[in-house]
Amino acid sequence: MFKKFSTEDVSAQNQVKASVQRRIRQSIAEEYPGLEPVLDDLLPKKAPLIVTKCQNHLNLVVVNNVPLFFNIRDGPYMPTLRLLHQYPNIMKKLQVDRGAIKFVLAGANIMCPGLTSPGGALDDEVEADTPVAIMAEGKQHALAIGFTKMSAKEIRAMNKGIGVDNMHYLNDGLWKMERLD
């Protein structure tokens, strides 16, 4: 998704009205209840909230020139990896084994065997079409953010094919873009 992402992919930046800002805040608060105590610091009511429209129906939520969340079309908002590293417990986590790390960091989708092997870990509460943090075996921080294609139970049962779509990973275009000026 963000493999070759740069500022040239940005087509429009709009400061949103207060009503839209409230709707975005409410949507993020519902999706990530763990962010509730710090939501006022992340998305201050007085600071201008800018929604940046990019190619492929991608929207970035930007505060003080720092991208914090993104979504595709009208899908759920997902935090950037920088935000996830600051608040690591806001998303459900899936863990890949050591063999999958280099492929995930190259932008590959997460395959079911990488999650079900001895080094991988699945949270059985994860449903299909859910944003998840992809952790690596033996590592502290998330290496990617993905969107599940099937539930954790289905991943364990099938053990074949793509289990999670890789949306944003370390060292992709969005990771390298610390600020959007």
C-alpha positions in Angstrom: 0.0 0.0 0.0 2.7 2.6 1.0 5.6 0.9 -0.7 6.4 3.8 -3.0 4.4 6.5 -1.1 5.7 10.0 -1.2 4.4 13.6 -0.9 3.8 13.5 -4.7 0.9 11.0 -4.0 -1.0 13.6 -2.0 -3.7 15.1 -4.2 -5.5 17.4 -1.7 -5.2 18.6 1.9 -8.3 20.0 3.6 -8.8 21.4 7.1 -12.0 19.7 8.2 -15.1 21.3 9.8 -15.7 20.8 13.5 -18.5 18.4 12.8 -16.3 16.2 10.7 -13.5 16.5 13.2 -15.9 15.2 15.9 -17.0 12.3 13.7 -13.3 11.3 13.1 -12.6 11.5 16.9 -15.6 9.5 17.7 -14.8 6.8 15.1 -11.2 6.5 16.4 -12.4 6.4 20.0 -14.8 3.6 19.2 -12.2 1.6 17.2 -9.4 2.0 19.8 -10.8 2.4 23.4 -7.2 2.2 24.8 -6.5 5.6 23.2 -9.4 7.3 25.1 -7.2 8.9 27.9 -4.7 10.4 25.4 -7.1 11.2 22.6 -7.3 14.9 23.6 -3.5 15.1 23.4 -3.3 13.3 20.0 -6.2 15.1 18.4 -6.6 18.4 20.2 -10.0 20.1 19.7 -8.4 23.5 19.1 -5.6 22.4 16.7 -6.6 22.2 13.1 -7.2 18.6 11.9 -6.2 18.1 8.3 -7.5 15.2 6.1 -5.0 14.5 3.3 -6.5 12.8 0.3 -4.0 10.6 -1.6 -4.2 8.2 -4.6 -6.0 4.9 -4.3 -8.8 6.3 -2.1 -6.4 6.7 0.8 -7.0 9.4 3.5 -4.4 10.5 6.1 -5.4 12.2 9.3 -2.8 14.9 10.0 -2.3 17.0 13.1 0.6 19.5 13.3 2.0 18.1 10.0 2.3 14.6 11.6 0.3 11.8 10.0 -1.4 9.9 12.8 -4.1 7.7 11.2 -5.1 6.5 7.8 -8.0 4.8 6.2 -9.0 3.4 2.8 -12.3 4.6 1.3 -14.7 4.7 4.3 -13.0 1.8 6.1 -11.8 1.9 9.7 -9.1 4.3 10.8 -5.7 2.6 11.4 -2.8 4.2 13.4 0.5 4.8 11.7 3.4 2.6 13.0 5.0 5.6 14.8 1.8 6.1 16.8 1.5 2.4 17.4 5.1 2.3 18.8 4.1 5.1 21.2 0.9 3.3 22.4 1.6 -0.4 21.7 -1.5 -1.8 23.4 -4.2 -0.1 21.4 -4.6 -2.8 18.7 -5.1 -6.6 18.7 -1.8 -8.3 17.9 -0.9 -11.2 15.7 2.7 -12.6 15.7 4.7 -14.0 12.8 7.6 -16.4 13.0 11.2 -15.4 12.3 11.1 -16.7 8.7 8.3 -14.3 7.7 9.9 -11.1 9.0 12.0 -10.2 5.9 9.0 -10.8 3.6 6.7 -8.6 5.7 9.3 -5.9 5.7 9.4 -6.1 1.9 5.7 -5.4 1.8 4.3 -9.0 1.4 1.0 -9.9 2.8 1.0 -12.2 5.9 0.4 -15.8 5.0 -1.5 -18.2 7.3 1.5 -20.6 7.9 3.6 -17.7 9.2 1.0 -17.1 11.9 0.3 -20.7 12.8 3.9 -22.1 12.9 5.6 -22.5 16.4 7.0 -18.9 16.3 3.7 -17.3 15.4 0.8 -16.4 17.7 -2.9 -15.8 17.0 -5.4 -14.1 19.2 -8.6 -16.1 18.8 -10.8 -13.1 19.4 -9.7 -11.5 16.2 -12.5 -11.4 13.6 -12.3 -11.0 9.8 -11.9 -7.5 8.5 -10.2 -6.2 11.6 -7.1 -3.9 11.8 -4.3 -5.7 13.6 -0.7 -5.0 14.7 1.8 -7.5 13.3 4.4 -8.4 15.8 7.6 -10.4 15.1 8.9 -13.3 17.0 11.5 -12.1 19.5 10.9 -8.4 18.8 9.3 -5.7 21.0 7.7 -3.4 18.5 5.2 -4.0 15.7 6.7 -4.4 12.3 3.5 -3.9 10.3 -0.2 -3.0 10.5 -2.6 -5.2 8.6 -6.2 -5.9 7.9 -7.4 -9.5 8.5 -9.0 -11.3 5.6 -10.4 -14.1 7.8 -10.8 -14.7 11.5 -8.1 -16.2 13.6 -10.1 -19.4 13.9 -10.3 -19.7 10.1 -6.6 -18.9 9.8 -5.8 -21.8 12.2 -8.2 -24.1 10.4 -7.2 -23.4 6.8 -3.5 -22.7 7.3 -3.2 -21.8 3.6 -3.2 -18.6 1.6 -3.2 -14.9 2.7 -4.4 -14.3 6.3 -3.7 -10.6 6.7 -3.3 -7.8 4.1 -0.2 -5.8 4.9 -1.3 -2.1 4.9 1.7 -0.3 6.4 5.1 -1.7 7.4 8.5 -0.4 8.8 10.5 1.6 6.2 7.7 2.0 3.7 6.8 5.5 2.3 4.5 6.5 5.2 7.2 5.4 7.8 9.8 7.6 6.0 7.4 10.5 5.9 7.8 11.7 9.5 6.2 15.1 8.7 3.9 16.2 5.9 4.9 19.8 5.1 
